[in-house]
Amino acid sequence: MKFTRRANANWKGTGMEGKGTISTQSTTLDNAQLSFKTRFEQGVGTNPEELIAAAHSGCFTMQLSFLLSEAGFVPEDLDTTAKVTFEDGTITLIQLELTGKVPGISEEVFQQTAQKAKEICPISKLLNTEITLSITLL
């Protein structure tokens, strides 16, 4: 399977005083605000690091769901938080925090399957940074 997705960013002005927008092909983001404040301070809008966290948590969780299904398990609930750390101009760490409820699975199999999902998730493979995973099975 091969496909291409797109997003568009527009910026007007300087890095600190300027403002921008970001939109996605699906229009889930449609001219969402992007600015210095939304990235480096607290402001209304989004930022690249938040978007990476969203992409990574979504990709990892879907990948885990596929792997669990292939192993004969039906996840009742998978919840993943991705925390992206930006430090001195570099993304230095992504912490994935998984909580799952999967009937009939052992702790060991869940741990192994989640680790595999982390390794083969396309977004994990794309990112050149340390990625950690903490796992809680309910």
Buried (B, 14 or more C-beta within 10 A) or exposed (E): EEEEEEEEEEEEEEEEEEBBBBBBEEEEBEEBBBBBBBBEEEBEBBBBBBBBBBBBBBBBBBBBBEBBEEEEBEBEEBEBEBBBEBEEEEBEBBBBBBBBEBEEBEEEBBBEBBEEBBEEBEBBEEBEEEBEBEBEBE
